[in-house]
Amino acid sequence: MSSGNLTAYDRSSDSNPVPARPQRLTVELFEQPDSIAIRNKRAGGPWVFLLLWLIGWTVGCVFLVGQVITEPELGMIAFAVPFWASWLFVAGLLVWMIFGQETLVLKPDEALFLRTALVKLSSRRIPRDEIQGFRECRSKHTENDEHLWGIEMVTLGKPVRFAFRLPDRERAWLVHALNGFLESTGPDIDPGLRLSASGAHRSLLSSTSAGNEVIDLDDTLPGPPSETAWQLTEEVDGFTFSEQGRLHPGALGTLLFINAFWNGIVLVFVLALFGFMPMDEGPEGWEWWGMFVFLIPFEAIGLAMFAGLIAVMLEPFRHTKWCFEQDRIVQRTFWPLYTHTKSWNVAELDRLELRRSKSDSNSSLGDKSPFGLAFVAQANTDLCEIPNLTEGEARWLAGVVLELRPDWFGE
């Protein structure tokens, strides 16, 4: 099976020798004949400053708790919410900075990845046949105007990214060691993933893999990847791929904090505008209208943030179906109280294409499900595309379509 052209650095020249193991590692490394384990503590970041800030902020938050208890008014509660939200956000960030750990255990038949910070935050088990290799990746945020670099395990499902902030030489050696373990215990990895570091100066190659790959039956997978929300249902007159939406705790937590902070502050000004804040009679006359107009853009931004929060909260209730009937394809998306339907009549199709996002696939700036499965007609025009798939999902879906609907594709 072809795994696609993965964006990588060109390490084939003699000027890029096999990286040497640093004399001292910052990670904990456990090597056994049948396994290799890495434990990386989350280090770095201004945790000392944040800890001092949190101590002072805690005093103010405790004072506000007392005020709300003695004066349980809407204005006082609205005033306190942004302070409490900030305290919770920074406290959580501090726990991750101080106690956060990432553990990867690589075995001949599977990989185990665990992220903890006093308690287990997330875990994942990836079968060996879904692992394509290891390479460097780039963070989506910057520190001191520079992106952070880490290690990415490329899989047929969503990638696993970890070990940011390592020294360049250590990260290069770890990538080489992990790929070497895969080569010695299983099938060859993708040649483009045999990476090492080239020092502090590196650049991403232009992504030729951002193009399209025509998929034949030999390029598909017989089944879905281990972690997928897609399910196949075969019926008398067709078959259906269905996907149930999932709740994303990270996005939910971030949007909860943003809404509590931003909209809490906006609510304070709105309450002050109508005289509901303690010891505030509210503005009058032209001052009232000036403040009313001034708050409109902030309220609009707050509504957009709230809409985003509602969308994330409703995501587990979203249900998407792609129905493949005898002569047409139907997409139905079900939301609470709303259903969207779109259909395409199928004449003779020319091919299926696996499409990769134009965003750099060697960077976490792109989507974690950057693939799409496109249906292209014989006139070389797009009929439709199933978006937001992992590579394994796209190859599995393509295999089912090619096997059950061979008559759709011209010779």
Secondary structure by P-SEA (a helix, b strand, c coil): ccccccccccccccccccccccccccbbbbbcccbbbbbbcccccaaaaaaaaaaaaaaaaaaaaaaaaacccaaaaaaaaaaaaaaaaaaaaaaaaabbbbbbbbcccbbbbbbbcccccbbbbbccccccbbbbbbbccccccbbbbbbbbccccbbbbccccccaaaaaaaaaaaaaaaaaccccccccccccccccbbbbccccccbbbbbccccccccccccccbbbbbcccbbbbbbbbbbbaaaaaaaaaaaaaaaaaaaaaaaaaaccccccccccaaaaaaaaaaaaaaaaaaaaaaaaaaaaaacccbbbbbbbcccbbbbbbbcccbbbbbbbbbccccccccccccccccccccccccbbbbbbccccccccccccccaaaaaaaaaaaaaaccccccc
